[in-house]
Amino acid sequence: MSSKLRETRKSIDKVDREIAKLLDKRGKLALDIAKAKNNRDFRSGSVVYVPSREKEVLKNITSSKSILGEEALKNIYTEIISACRNLETPTKVSFLGPWATFSHQAAINNFGSSGYFIPSGTPLEVLSEVESGRADFGVVPVENSNEGSVNVTLDMLVETELKICAEISLKIEQCFLVKDPKAEILRIYSHTHALAQCRNWITKHYPDAELIPVSSTAEAAKKVSKEDFSAAIASEVAAKIYDLYILQKGIQDTRENFTRFFVIGKVSTEPSGKDKTSLVFIVKDKVGALYEVLEIFEKNNVNLTKIESRPTKKKVWEYMFFVDFKGHVKDQNIVKAIKSLESKSVFVKSLGSYPRA
């Protein structure tokens, strides 16, 4: 071993010890924050996860160029924030399970691996865990870039008093998983959206296979781990957890395939400077009602990023409109817009403001 290599390794060891000391110092500062919160009579655990502050931290550390790259720095600091947050109080996060779903992956990406994760069978169970206090936050899918909205999530948000605290955008890479790589494939399990996302690939390679929708991609992998002559369309993580072979990666028809998730909780998120708000309303039953409402957003300089209608399920042919727009409910133009919207609608509900992903 050359003397230069030995010296470089010694320098690395020295830097590592310095990093460890700084991490310890950061952890102690996090505990100081926890004490300050308690002294101000905050409820225990109620403001440990602050999306606007965490977004600010990540922005600070990526503002200058690093040899590691922005994505690597974000991943490292997500884990640092997660570990420090866990020092204050363990953050319990419910997600659409079982383990190894894309919802699970999204939860880890957002909260870091130090969180305490609780798999739930349906989006409704996720919200129930948070409403009951068994979980601090829930992570649910709300929209896929190719297949559109997850309607069950939208419908639940209207009924619950919980708020959207954050959004997560996760790139989806579907894999073809099998128990035995040499076996004939008679059945293919996956979530409805995943089957749709891989329609062309399935038609080309397994046109005669029976397609069986299940509650999640992870549930598909779990079933295949116990069955012969079956395959699952799921994540690479699911292959590791359920000990399956990956016959092919990236089988989705479109490379640009993202799923958007909401983080749901009991706390409202403070403005971060780059926010988005989700809102639902029902217009009055008259000619031009929707036009009048949309004009309100234009007059108040509110940039709509999404609008979608859903049946109210309470009155025949009555629809509610879900909208996303840039800005926070505390912004003055948003305050004015919502006030005008309330005068033109029979129902208006803000679902939450949160930092844009």
Phi, psi and omega in degrees: 000130182289156179295326180294320179295319179297317181294321179295318178295323176297320179296320178297316179299320179295316179297318180299319178294322178294319178298317180298319179294319179293323177295321177296319178296320179295321178298319179294323177294324177298321177293326176297320177299317180299317179296319180297320178297315181296323179293337179265016175064032171287147172294142181302124176082355188286334182232026179292317177265112181237095185305319182296321179290319180294324176296321178296318179299313180295324177294320180298317185281343179256005183289333177249147184292142179230147177297337180285335183093153185297317183296318179296319179297318179298317180297317180297313184286334173300319179289322178296313179299318180300313181296319180290320177299322182291337176292325180289306176193138180301128179271117182266123185235121175268142180218163179288105186267189008283196180302148175080012170287166175293332175296320176298314179298319179297320179297317179294317180301326183274315186262349184080164187282354179279353179290165176256111189258138184236109178287138178233150188284331182219161175303325179296320178294325177301310180295324179297322178299320181286317180299323182281344182091359178289337174230148178279324182217159176232148178240119182229143176287142181234337185196140173246141186296338180256325187255355176089201190282153171268098191298324181298326178291316179300316181298320181292326182296333179290324187274332186274156174269356178292159182243153170283122183259332182198163173235150180233134175248119185239127176286131185258123173239112182272141179237152179261113188247139180222158176279319180232113185295347181259354185281153174289141181258115179256334183226142176234120180259143168182175173291152182307315181297319181294320177298320179292321181294336184246021187304313183295318181294318179297315181299322182287318188260329182222062185296336184260359182287145176282128179265122185239108178289140175228178189292336182198164177294326179292322177298324177298313179298320179297317179297315182295329179296343182247000184236153172263159176061029181232159176221159178232146169256113187202189184274165175296326178297321179297324178298320180291316184292320185257012173055055180245158177272141175265108178283325178200140177260159173060049183270000179295147185294329182243128180295320180276082183236109182237147172243137179259133180240150172254141167264120185252136179203186181265354183255150175267144183268133178286159180299142178248349184102335176226081189244169175224149178234139174249138186212150176232142179212159175237124183278161175291151183277083179203161180296132176080009184298315181293321178300316180299321181291315181296329178296330178300317180295320180294317182294331181260015176057044178256124184270104178287133178251349179197143170216136183209143180254149177218143175299141178287337182067011179245338180214135183300131178064021174261134184237149172249150184246126175261131178229146169243141176211157180285137180122170183243150182299345177270351177292141186300318181292330178288319178303313180295319182296315181294322179298317179291323180298320180296329180283342183254359186233163177266347180203131176220133177217125173279127181269348177140152172246145188200157177298138178292138179291000000 
